[in-house]
Amino acid sequence: MAKIQRLKGIIPPMITPLLDRNTLDVAGLERLIEHILGGGVHGLFVLGTTGEAPSLSYKLRYELIDRVCKQVKGRVPVLVGITDTIFVESINVAQHAEKAGADAVVLAPPYYFPEGQLEILEYLEHLLKEINLPVYLYNMPSYTKFNFEPETIVAAADLNGIYGLKDSSADMMYFHKIQRTLKDRDNFSLFIGPEELLAESLFVGADGGVNGGANFYPELYVNLYNAAQAQDWEKVKNLHYKIIEIRSTIYSVGHYQSSLLKGLKCALSLLGICNDCMAEPFHAFKKQEEREKIRHYLTQLGLLK
């Protein structure tokens, strides 16, 4: 099992720039990586929910892993999502990530058949026998229909190879309980997913955030994290309000649950960073008025003139 220092900070879940349903926007990907790293982030997470991983072919996933690891060149840790309904495919992606030079993998529970807590623990035990990279768990009950119980997280943390958890449940009572239970674990990182909860989670001792908005505005999230480490809570509060503004504007254009992803990709397109093509069944904004709304909000944020 590879060793890794305890991860902390802002680790953006990178979108996957596409030209069509099975072709990477390579030039856009290269610009996006440099844009994100230029914001001072502490890591990069590919093939997560924001990266539309379940909708991408394995061929495309492998190409993305290779290109990201090659370009990042160890400047920050690269984490690779290996969530799948197929056990052996999770192993295959993890092993490819290791060969490409990734630093860790991220795993949510399989998301079709309902499983029990003890079944997931056994699943993790079997998985860890096949993977040499550190594993971070991903709690995303709204998509996987499974919620890691606190006792399951504690048991998983005792397994050799589990190094942390990203919680996207948006349940702060749950997050508080996990944080209190594991606060004395020196080798277990706890990250928050929903960015509107980043400030609160850092206040109670989270290690950082895996926040989608850091794709287009990485400095905002890094500055909030740094302010929290300096215990400058007035600055944290002001930056938090800006993140809430992003949630209520850029992520709220359109009429579907995919509006967050569409808003992110549209913003990056308007900033000239990458294409806004989405993996099917989703699609980019079709109405010009929707793109103009995003442009207006980016202007309000000071990212466009």
C-alpha positions in Angstrom: 0.0 0.0 0.0 1.4 3.4 -1.1 1.9 5.9 1.6 0.3 9.4 1.5 0.4 12.3 3.8 -2.9 13.4 5.3 -4.7 15.4 2.6 -6.0 18.9 3.5 -7.2 21.9 1.6 -9.3 22.5 -1.5 -9.4 19.6 -4.0 -11.6 20.5 -6.9 -13.7 17.8 -8.5 -12.7 18.6 -12.0 -15.3 18.7 -14.8 -14.5 16.6 -17.9 -14.1 18.9 -21.0 -15.8 17.2 -24.0 -16.1 17.9 -27.7 -18.7 15.2 -28.2 -20.0 12.2 -26.3 -16.8 10.3 -26.5 -14.1 12.8 -27.3 -12.1 14.9 -24.8 -11.6 18.6 -25.4 -7.8 18.2 -25.1 -6.8 21.8 -25.5 -9.6 22.8 -23.0 -8.5 20.2 -20.5 -4.9 21.5 -20.6 -6.2 25.1 -20.0 -8.5 23.9 -17.3 -5.8 22.1 -15.4 -3.5 25.2 -15.4 -6.4 27.5 -14.5 -7.3 25.3 -11.5 -3.7 24.8 -10.3 -3.1 28.5 -10.8 -5.7 29.2 -8.1 -3.5 27.6 -5.5 -5.5 24.4 -4.9 -4.1 21.5 -2.9 -5.1 18.6 -5.1 -7.2 17.6 -8.1 -10.0 15.0 -8.2 -11.0 13.6 -11.6 -13.9 11.2 -12.5 -16.2 12.3 -9.8 -19.8 13.4 -10.0 -18.9 16.8 -11.3 -16.7 15.0 -13.9 -19.8 13.1 -15.1 -17.8 9.8 -14.6 -20.7 7.3 -14.8 -21.6 8.7 -18.3 -18.1 8.3 -19.7 -16.6 5.3 -21.6 -13.7 3.5 -20.0 -11.6 4.4 -23.0 -12.3 8.1 -22.3 -11.7 7.7 -18.6 -8.3 6.1 -19.1 -7.3 8.9 -21.6 -8.4 11.5 -19.1 -6.4 9.9 -16.2 -3.3 9.7 -18.4 -3.4 13.3 -19.6 -4.1 14.7 -16.2 -1.3 12.8 -14.4 1.1 13.7 -17.2 0.3 17.4 -17.1 0.1 17.8 -13.3 3.5 16.2 -12.9 3.3 15.8 -9.2 2.6 19.5 -8.5 -0.4 18.5 -6.4 -1.9 15.0 -5.6 -4.2 13.6 -8.2 -7.2 11.6 -7.0 -9.1 9.4 -9.4 -12.7 8.3 -9.0 -13.2 4.5 -9.4 -16.9 4.3 -8.5 -18.7 1.6 -10.6 -21.5 -0.9 -10.4 -18.9 -3.5 -11.5 -16.3 -4.6 -9.0 -13.6 -5.5 -11.5 -14.0 -2.3 -13.4 -13.3 -0.3 -10.2 -10.1 -2.4 -9.9 -9.2 -1.8 -13.5 -9.5 1.9 -13.3 -7.6 2.0 -10.0 -4.8 -0.1 -11.5 -4.7 2.2 -14.5 -4.5 5.2 -12.3 -1.6 3.8 -10.4 0.3 3.1 -13.6 -0.4 6.7 -14.8 1.0 8.2 -11.6 -2.1 9.1 -9.6 -1.8 9.5 -5.9 -5.1 8.0 -4.6 -8.5 6.8 -5.6 -12.0 7.8 -4.5 -14.9 5.4 -4.2 -18.6 5.7 -3.7 -20.7 2.6 -3.1 -22.1 0.7 -6.1 -25.2 2.6 -7.1 -27.7 0.1 -8.5 -28.5 -2.8 -6.2 -29.2 -1.8 -2.6 -26.6 -3.0 -0.2 -26.2 -3.2 3.6 -23.6 -1.7 5.8 -21.8 -5.0 6.5 -21.9 -5.8 2.8 -20.1 -2.6 2.0 -17.4 -3.3 4.6 -16.8 -6.7 3.0 -16.8 -5.1 -0.4 -14.1 -2.6 0.8 -12.0 -5.4 2.3 -12.0 -7.3 -1.0 -11.3 -4.1 -3.0 -8.3 -3.2 -0.8 -6.7 -6.5 -1.5 -6.5 -5.5 -5.2 -5.6 -1.8 -5.0 -2.2 -0.4 -4.0 -3.2 3.3 -3.9 -4.8 5.0 -0.9 -8.6 4.9 -1.0 -10.9 7.8 0.0 -14.6 7.1 0.5 -17.3 9.2 -1.1 -20.7 9.5 0.7 -23.2 10.6 -2.0 -26.6 9.1 -0.8 -28.7 11.2 -3.2 -27.1 9.4 -6.2 -26.0 6.0 -4.7 -29.1 5.4 -2.5 -26.6 4.4 0.2 -25.5 6.4 3.3 -22.4 5.3 5.2 -23.5 5.0 8.8 -21.0 6.6 11.3 -20.2 3.1 12.7 -19.4 1.9 9.2 -17.0 4.9 8.6 -15.2 4.1 11.9 -14.9 0.4 10.9 -13.6 1.4 7.4 -11.1 3.8 8.9 -9.6 0.8 10.8 -8.9 -0.9 7.4 -5.4 -0.7 6.1 -5.8 1.6 3.0 -8.7 3.8 3.8 -7.5 7.4 4.3 -10.5 9.7 4.4 -14.1 10.6 3.4 -15.7 13.1 1.2 -19.2 13.7 2.5 -21.8 15.1 0.0 -24.9 14.2 2.1 -25.5 17.9 2.9 -26.5 16.7 6.4 -24.4 18.7 8.8 -25.6 16.8 11.9 -24.2 13.7 10.2 -21.0 15.5 9.4 -20.6 16.8 12.9 -21.0 13.2 14.3 -18.4 11.9 11.8 -16.0 14.7 12.7 -16.3 14.2 16.4 -15.9 10.5 16.1 -12.8 10.6 14.0 -11.2 13.8 15.3 -8.3 12.0 16.9 -7.4 10.0 13.8 -4.1 11.4 12.5 -4.3 9.6 9.1 -7.9 10.1 8.2 -9.1 13.2 6.2 -12.6 14.5 6.2 -13.8 16.7 3.4 -17.1 18.4 2.6 -18.7 18.3 -0.8 -21.5 20.9 -0.9 -19.7 24.2 -1.1 -22.3 26.3 0.7 -21.3 24.2 3.8 -17.6 24.7 3.4 -17.3 27.5 5.9 -19.3 25.7 8.6 -17.4 22.4 8.1 -14.0 24.1 8.4 -15.2 25.8 11.6 -15.8 22.5 13.2 -12.6 20.9 12.0 -13.0 19.6 8.5 -9.7 19.1 6.5 -11.0 20.9 3.4 -13.5 20.9 0.6 -14.1 19.1 -2.7 -16.1 21.9 -4.3 -17.2 22.2 -7.9 -17.0 26.0 -8.1 -13.3 25.8 -7.7 -13.3 24.7 -11.4 -13.9 28.3 -12.5 -13.1 30.3 -9.4 -10.4 28.3 -7.5 -9.0 31.4 -5.7 -12.3 32.0 -3.9 -12.4 28.6 -2.2 -8.6 28.5 -1.5 -8.9 32.0 0.1 -11.8 30.8 2.3 -9.8 27.8 3.4 -6.7 29.9 4.1 -8.8 32.4 6.1 -10.3 29.5 8.2 -6.8 28.2 8.9 -5.8 31.7 10.1 -9.1 31.8 12.1 -10.1 35.0 10.3 -13.7 34.3 10.6 -14.9 37.7 9.4 -13.1 37.1 6.1 -14.5 33.5 6.0 -18.0 35.0 6.4 -17.6 37.4 3.5 -16.2 34.8 1.2 -18.9 32.4 2.3 -21.5 34.9 1.1 -19.9 35.0 -2.3 -20.1 31.2 -2.5 -23.8 31.4 -1.6 -24.2 33.9 -4.4 -22.7 31.4 -6.9 -25.2 28.8 -5.7 -28.2 31.1 -6.2 -27.0 32.4 -9.6 -24.7 30.3 -11.8 -26.0 27.0 -10.5 -29.7 28.0 -10.7 -30.1 28.8 -14.4 -32.3 26.3 -16.2 -35.1 23.9 -15.1 -33.4 20.6 -14.3 -31.2 19.1 -11.6 -28.4 19.2 -14.1 -28.4 23.0 -13.8 -25.3 23.0 -11.6 -23.2 21.0 -14.1 -24.6 23.1 -17.0 -23.8 26.3 -15.1 -20.3 25.2 -14.3 -19.5 24.1 -17.9 -21.1 27.2 -19.4 -19.1 29.5 -17.1 -15.9 27.8 -18.1 -16.9 28.1 -21.8 -17.6 31.9 -21.4 -14.2 32.3 -19.6 -12.6 30.8 -22.7 -11.2 27.8 -20.8 -12.9 24.7 -22.3 -15.9 23.5 -24.3 -19.3 23.2 -22.5 -20.4 19.9 -24.2 -21.9 17.5 -21.7 -22.2 13.7 -21.6 -25.6 12.4 -22.6 -28.3 12.4 -21.5 -27.4 16.0 -20.6 -26.7 18.9 -22.9 -25.3 22.4 -22.8 -27.6 25.3 -22.5 -29.5 25.6 -25.8 -31.0 29.1 -25.2 -28.8 32.1 -25.7 -30.7 33.9 -22.8 -29.4 31.2 -20.4 -25.8 31.7 -21.5 -26.3 35.5 -21.2 -27.5 35.0 -17.6 -24.3 33.1 -16.8 -22.3 35.8 -18.5 -24.1 38.5 -16.4 -23.4 36.6 -13.1 -19.7 36.1 -14.1 -19.5 39.8 -14.6 -21.0 40.5 -11.2 -18.4 38.2 -9.7 -15.6 40.2 -11.4 -14.5 37.3 -13.6 -15.7 38.9 -16.8 -15.7 42.5 -18.0 
